[in-house]
Amino acid sequence: MSLKNFITDLKNSNLIAECECGGEFKLSEATLFDGIGKFPVEALEKRTEMEQSLKDWADTIKLKRKRATVGAEKSATAIGVGKNLEKVLPTMKNFHLQLADCRFLADPIDLMVFNGITTNKVHSLSFIEVKSGQAKLNANQKAVKAAVEDKNVSYKEMP
């Protein structure tokens, strides 16, 4: 039996095929061809549609990669600015704390302020975390904040 006759027999049959998507269809309703000769118009249209879909998908991936790169660069810049700001903040004109009372810790909290230490009368301690833009506290910073708010703060001397 020739390939052409085989395709004709399939088109005239009552056979049902299952698509890889799980759906079923009648072979008599499908566009069947051997792929050697001229492609049917329906097959060419489907191929063009699939190629466009693939191109759109590739364009979407490129755009997502570009956005991810730009986002990472913005985030890295913001973090860098924030790290430098933490170091110079105490020297700024609007900084209302005594610079000599401040100690830069960096992590997990930016500054520890021993309010009054310059006069040898520490009346309070302040934990200060500097944030800029949309920055939020990380898990460790939230834990420190919660401990302070719950008054779970202690003083220990190590021998």
Backbone as CSV, one residue per row, in Angstrom:
resi,resn,N_x,N_y,N_z,CA_x,CA_y,CA_z,C_x,C_y,C_z
1,MET,0.846,-1.168,0.000,0.000,0.000,0.000,0.897,1.239,0.000
2,SER,0.569,2.206,-0.817,1.352,3.441,-0.889,0.967,4.369,0.260
3,LEU,1.828,5.283,0.528,1.594,6.244,1.601,0.361,7.092,1.304
4,LYS,0.193,7.442,0.032,-0.963,8.241,-0.372,-2.256,7.478,-0.115
5,ASN,-2.273,6.194,-0.451,-3.469,5.371,-0.217,-3.724,5.192,1.285
6,PHE,-2.650,5.053,2.041,-2.783,4.895,3.491,-3.444,6.134,4.103
7,ILE,-3.007,7.322,3.678,-3.592,8.570,4.184,-5.052,8.661,3.770
8,THR,-5.352,8.291,2.559,-6.740,8.309,2.086,-7.600,7.365,2.924
9,ASP,-7.086,6.174,3.220,-7.828,5.215,4.048,-8.072,5.783,5.450
10,LEU,-7.066,6.460,6.017,-7.238,7.067,7.348,-8.312,8.153,7.315
11,LYS,-8.316,8.954,6.251,-9.314,10.021,6.120,-10.721,9.460,6.000
12,ASN,-10.854,8.269,5.403,-12.162,7.653,5.201,-12.576,6.747,6.363
13,SER,-11.729,6.625,7.347,-12.013,5.717,8.467,-12.846,6.411,9.547
14,ASN,-13.279,5.617,10.486,-13.978,6.136,11.666,-13.052,6.128,12.881
15,LEU,-11.750,6.125,12.628,-10.786,6.061,13.722,-10.740,7.379,14.500
16,ILE,-10.509,7.216,15.796,-10.380,8.362,16.699,-8.914,8.410,17.158
17,ALA,-8.368,9.604,17.176,-6.990,9.789,17.638,-7.019,10.612,18.924
18,GLU,-5.964,10.416,19.711,-5.845,11.192,20.947,-4.700,12.176,20.788
19,CYS,-4.986,13.426,21.114,-3.982,14.490,21.048,-3.103,14.420,22.286
20,GLU,-1.881,14.939,22.201,-1.004,14.955,23.371,-1.572,15.837,24.473
21,CYS,-2.544,16.694,24.131,-3.197,17.524,25.139,-4.280,16.752,25.885
22,GLY,-4.537,15.515,25.465,-5.530,14.678,26.131,-6.874,14.649,25.413
23,GLY,-7.064,15.539,24.443,-8.318,15.571,23.700,-8.345,14.503,22.609
24,GLU,-9.539,14.221,22.127,-9.710,13.248,21.042,-10.306,13.939,19.823
25,PHE,-10.017,13.368,18.641,-10.564,13.906,17.399,-10.661,12.776,16.371
26,LYS,-11.547,12.979,15.408,-11.688,11.997,14.331,-10.603,12.247,13.297
27,LEU,-9.943,11.174,12.875,-8.911,11.312,11.842,-9.502,11.843,10.543
28,SER,-10.782,11.536,10.288,-11.423,12.015,9.061,-11.558,13.536,9.050
29,GLU,-11.482,14.179,10.240,-11.596,15.631,10.333,-10.229,16.320,10.414
30,ALA,-9.164,15.560,10.486,-7.816,16.106,10.600,-7.223,16.390,9.225
31,THR,-6.254,17.301,9.210,-5.513,17.571,7.988,-4.340,16.604,7.970
32,LEU,-4.455,15.566,7.170,-3.412,14.549,7.082,-2.640,14.735,5.782
33,PHE,-1.311,14.630,5.881,-0.474,14.743,4.686,0.840,14.035,4.963
34,ASP,1.576,13.747,3.908,2.788,12.947,4.062,4.037,13.770,4.360
35,GLY,4.012,15.072,4.174,5.162,15.910,4.470,6.220,15.912,3.389
36,ILE,6.034,15.110,2.359,7.015,15.042,1.280,6.656,16.042,0.186
37,GLY,5.389,16.068,-0.170,4.919,16.964,-1.224,4.583,18.346,-0.686
38,LYS,3.735,19.026,-1.407,3.309,20.369,-1.056,2.447,20.318,0.207
39,PHE,2.738,21.222,1.149,1.956,21.280,2.394,0.574,21.845,2.102
40,PRO,-0.449,21.281,2.731,-1.789,21.859,2.596,-1.834,23.253,3.231
41,VAL,-2.736,24.095,2.768,-2.856,25.465,3.254,-3.068,25.485,4.770
42,GLU,-3.933,24.568,5.265,-4.210,24.529,6.713,-2.935,24.243,7.510
43,ALA,-2.081,23.376,6.980,-0.833,23.030,7.668,0.127,24.215,7.658
44,LEU,0.193,24.919,6.527,1.058,26.099,6.451,0.589,27.185,7.414
45,GLU,-0.737,27.368,7.495,-1.280,28.372,8.411,-0.960,28.017,9.864
46,LYS,-1.115,26.741,10.198,-0.828,26.291,11.560,0.657,26.459,11.881
47,ARG,1.514,26.123,10.913,2.950,26.280,11.115,3.303,27.743,11.361
48,THR,2.731,28.650,10.569,2.968,30.083,10.733,2.486,30.545,12.108
49,GLU,1.326,30.063,12.515,0.773,30.403,13.831,1.700,29.918,14.954
50,MET,2.192,28.705,14.817,3.079,28.144,15.840,4.423,28.877,15.872
51,GLU,4.938,29.238,14.700,6.194,29.987,14.649,6.032,31.352,15.322
52,GLN,4.888,32.009,15.085,4.632,33.306,15.705,4.507,33.157,17.223
53,SER,3.847,32.104,17.648,3.699,31.836,19.072,5.065,31.624,19.723
54,LEU,5.930,30.885,19.051,7.282,30.643,19.545,8.085,31.945,19.603
55,LYS,7.945,32.780,18.583,8.637,34.071,18.559,8.137,34.954,19.699
56,ASP,6.812,34.992,19.909,6.247,35.784,21.003,6.781,35.299,22.349
57,TRP,6.855,34.000,22.518,7.360,33.416,23.764,8.823,33.825,23.975
58,ALA,9.633,33.748,22.905,11.048,34.127,22.993,11.187,35.609,23.336
59,ASP,10.335,36.455,22.730,10.364,37.890,23.034,10.004,38.141,24.493
60,THR,9.033,37.398,25.006,8.629,37.530,26.407,9.778,37.153,27.335
61,ILE,10.473,36.074,27.009,11.617,35.633,27.823,12.711,36.702,27.808
62,LYS,12.999,37.278,26.626,14.017,38.335,26.531,13.631,39.536,27.390
63,LEU,12.345,39.926,27.332,11.864,41.063,28.115,11.978,40.777,29.612
64,LYS,11.621,39.565,30.029,11.719,39.198,31.445,13.176,39.211,31.907
65,ARG,14.076,38.735,31.075,15.499,38.757,31.424,15.995,40.191,31.577
66,LYS,15.576,41.054,30.654,15.989,42.453,30.705,15.450,43.115,31.964
67,ARG,14.171,42.878,32.277,13.574,43.455,33.487,14.285,42.945,34.736
68,ALA,14.608,41.656,34.747,15.296,41.080,35.908,16.660,41.731,36.086
69,THR,17.372,41.949,34.988,18.694,42.574,35.051,18.576,44.011,35.535
70,VAL,17.628,44.757,34.969,17.432,46.154,35.368,17.023,46.209,36.832
71,GLY,16.122,45.314,37.248,15.683,45.279,38.644,16.829,44.973,39.587
72,ALA,17.665,44.032,39.199,18.819,43.672,40.036,19.794,44.843,40.135
73,GLU,20.008,45.550,39.027,20.906,46.699,39.043,20.364,47.805,39.943
74,LYS,19.039,48.064,39.851,18.425,49.097,40.691,18.538,48.718,42.160
75,SER,18.274,47.460,42.451,18.350,46.980,43.829,19.770,47.092,44.365
76,ALA,20.746,46.681,43.570,22.150,46.756,43.991,22.563,48.206,44.221
77,THR,22.110,49.097,43.360,22.422,50.512,43.519,21.801,51.054,44.798
78,ALA,20.538,50.714,45.023,19.854,51.183,46.233,20.536,50.670,47.485
79,ILE,20.963,49.426,47.469,21.656,48.851,48.626,22.980,49.567,48.850
80,GLY,23.712,49.811,47.774,24.987,50.517,47.881,24.811,51.923,48.427
81,VAL,23.811,52.630,47.933,23.528,53.979,48.427,23.150,53.909,49.900
82,GLY,22.314,52.943,50.235,21.890,52.777,51.626,23.051,52.502,52.556
83,LYS,23.970,51.646,52.123,25.138,51.316,52.955,26.003,52.552,53.186
84,ASN,26.177,53.364,52.153,26.969,54.587,52.307,26.224,55.621,53.145
85,LEU,24.912,55.700,52.966,24.099,56.637,53.731,24.188,56.334,55.223
86,GLU,24.175,55.047,55.568,24.270,54.651,56.971,25.537,55.213,57.613
87,LYS,26.610,55.278,56.848,27.892,55.721,57.387,27.953,57.232,57.554
88,VAL,27.292,57.968,56.675,27.368,59.422,56.741,26.168,60.052,57.448
89,LEU,25.123,59.302,57.675,23.907,59.833,58.292,24.181,60.599,59.590
90,PRO,24.963,60.057,60.482,25.194,60.790,61.737,25.863,62.150,61.548
91,THR,26.499,62.389,60.436,27.189,63.662,60.215,26.288,64.693,59.529
92,MET,25.074,64.317,59.168,24.171,65.225,58.458,23.585,66.266,59.412
93,LYS,23.273,67.440,58.878,22.787,68.568,59.659,21.482,68.246,60.393
94,ASN,20.567,67.492,59.771,19.263,67.199,60.369,19.299,66.019,61.334
95,PHE,20.425,65.417,61.503,20.546,64.272,62.412,20.477,64.811,63.839
96,HIS,19.425,64.462,64.574,19.132,65.081,65.869,19.797,64.386,67.067
97,LEU,20.604,63.409,66.838,21.272,62.703,67.926,22.713,63.189,68.064
98,GLN,23.249,63.036,69.255,24.648,63.389,69.472,25.529,62.384,68.732
99,LEU,26.340,62.864,67.839,27.205,61.987,67.055,28.113,61.156,67.962
100,ALA,28.593,61.739,69.005,29.485,61.022,69.911,28.761,59.900,70.664
101,ASP,27.438,59.960,70.746,26.651,58.916,71.411,26.388,57.722,70.489
102,CYS,26.650,57.873,69.201,26.301,56.856,68.195,27.455,55.897,67.927
103,ARG,27.090,54.641,67.750,28.065,53.615,67.358,27.498,52.894,66.138
104,PHE,28.284,52.846,65.104,27.879,52.181,63.866,28.100,50.678,64.000
105,LEU,27.020,49.892,63.892,27.112,48.435,63.997,27.047,47.755,62.627
106,ALA,26.281,48.317,61.714,26.103,47.814,60.348,25.101,46.677,60.250
107,ASP,25.297,45.617,61.021,24.411,44.468,60.842,24.201,43.776,62.176
108,PRO,23.027,43.430,62.561,21.771,43.563,61.824,21.139,44.946,61.930
109,ILE,21.577,45.757,62.908,21.047,47.101,63.094,22.162,48.094,62.766
110,ASP,21.781,49.190,62.107,22.788,50.139,61.645,23.500,50.881,62.779
111,LEU,22.724,51.451,63.670,23.323,52.271,64.727,22.805,51.871,66.094
112,MET,23.658,51.995,67.055,23.282,51.864,68.461,23.602,53.213,69.064
113,VAL,22.608,53.834,69.707,22.817,55.144,70.294,22.754,55.000,71.809
114,PHE,23.827,55.390,72.447,23.917,55.403,73.905,23.606,56.848,74.319
115,ASN,22.319,57.165,74.409,21.874,58.537,74.662,22.416,59.048,76.003
116,GLY,23.308,60.033,75.924,23.891,60.647,77.109,25.279,60.158,77.455
117,ILE,25.845,59.249,76.710,27.162,58.695,77.071,28.247,59.767,77.085
118,THR,28.071,60.802,76.265,29.084,61.862,76.232,29.125,62.654,77.526
119,THR,28.043,62.586,78.302,28.003,63.282,79.601,28.112,62.295,80.760
120,ASN,28.449,61.050,80.427,28.563,59.965,81.414,27.261,59.682,82.147
121,LYS,26.145,59.992,81.504,24.832,59.715,82.080,23.945,59.107,80.992
122,VAL,24.112,57.828,80.729,23.297,57.162,79.702,21.887,57.006,80.250
123,HIS,20.946,57.722,79.645,19.559,57.669,80.107,18.703,56.732,79.272
124,SER,19.196,56.352,78.087,18.466,55.377,77.270,19.362,54.866,76.154
125,LEU,18.926,53.772,75.574,19.608,53.193,74.417,18.625,53.197,73.251
126,SER,19.121,53.471,72.063,18.272,53.457,70.867,18.906,52.575,69.808
127,PHE,18.084,51.715,69.242,18.511,50.893,68.115,17.966,51.588,66.876
128,ILE,18.830,51.926,65.937,18.385,52.657,64.749,18.745,51.869,63.501
129,GLU,17.741,51.650,62.671,17.923,50.999,61.379,17.561,52.020,60.311
130,VAL,18.488,52.322,59.431,18.286,53.307,58.376,17.762,52.594,57.133
131,LYS,16.652,53.099,56.586,16.082,52.553,55.359,15.840,53.698,54.390
132,SER,15.989,53.407,53.117,15.701,54.408,52.094,14.797,53.786,51.037
133,GLY,14.048,54.640,50.365,13.157,54.156,49.305,12.111,53.193,49.832
134,GLN,11.951,52.070,49.160,10.948,51.067,49.518,11.520,49.951,50.388
135,ALA,12.727,50.131,50.906,13.394,49.080,51.674,12.579,48.706,52.911
136,LYS,12.609,47.445,53.258,11.881,46.921,54.416,12.858,46.187,55.323
137,LEU,12.437,46.006,56.572,13.261,45.258,57.518,13.381,43.811,57.067
138,ASN,14.582,43.244,57.221,14.735,41.821,56.927,14.349,41.026,58.173
139,ALA,14.393,39.714,58.104,13.946,38.859,59.202,14.732,39.117,60.483
140,ASN,16.041,39.264,60.398,16.854,39.522,61.591,16.520,40.873,62.210
141,GLN,16.323,41.874,61.376,15.995,43.206,61.878,14.622,43.210,62.552
142,LYS,13.675,42.480,61.980,12.349,42.353,62.598,12.455,41.668,63.953
143,ALA,13.319,40.663,64.045,13.498,39.943,65.309,14.090,40.861,66.370
144,VAL,15.063,41.697,65.999,15.655,42.647,66.946,14.589,43.639,67.403
145,LYS,13.832,44.158,66.461,12.761,45.116,66.779,11.766,44.492,67.753
146,ALA,11.349,43.262,67.485,10.391,42.578,68.360,10.965,42.375,69.756
147,ALA,12.232,41.995,69.860,12.868,41.792,71.166,12.896,43.091,71.959
148,VAL,13.212,44.202,71.304,13.250,45.498,71.981,11.846,45.899,72.415
149,GLU,10.870,45.757,71.493,9.486,46.124,71.821,8.911,45.268,72.947
150,ASP,9.330,44.002,73.026,8.875,43.104,74.103,9.704,43.265,75.372
151,LYS,10.637,44.223,75.362,11.530,44.478,76.495,12.383,43.259,76.863
152,ASN,12.715,42.460,75.865,13.611,41.321,76.045,15.046,41.765,75.787
153,VAL,15.479,42.711,76.603,16.814,43.282,76.473,17.513,43.084,77.814
154,SER,18.748,42.692,77.768,19.462,42.484,79.026,20.888,43.026,78.905
155,TYR,21.521,43.115,80.046,22.914,43.556,80.114,23.692,42.458,80.814
156,LYS,24.825,42.086,80.233,25.644,41.028,80.822,27.097,41.461,80.824
157,GLU,27.785,41.098,81.861,29.236,41.285,81.905,29.879,39.941,81.706
158,MET,30.894,39.905,80.897,31.627,38.665,80.663,32.939,38.714,81.438
159,PRO,33.202,37.729,82.313,34.454,37.753,83.085,35.661,37.469,82.201
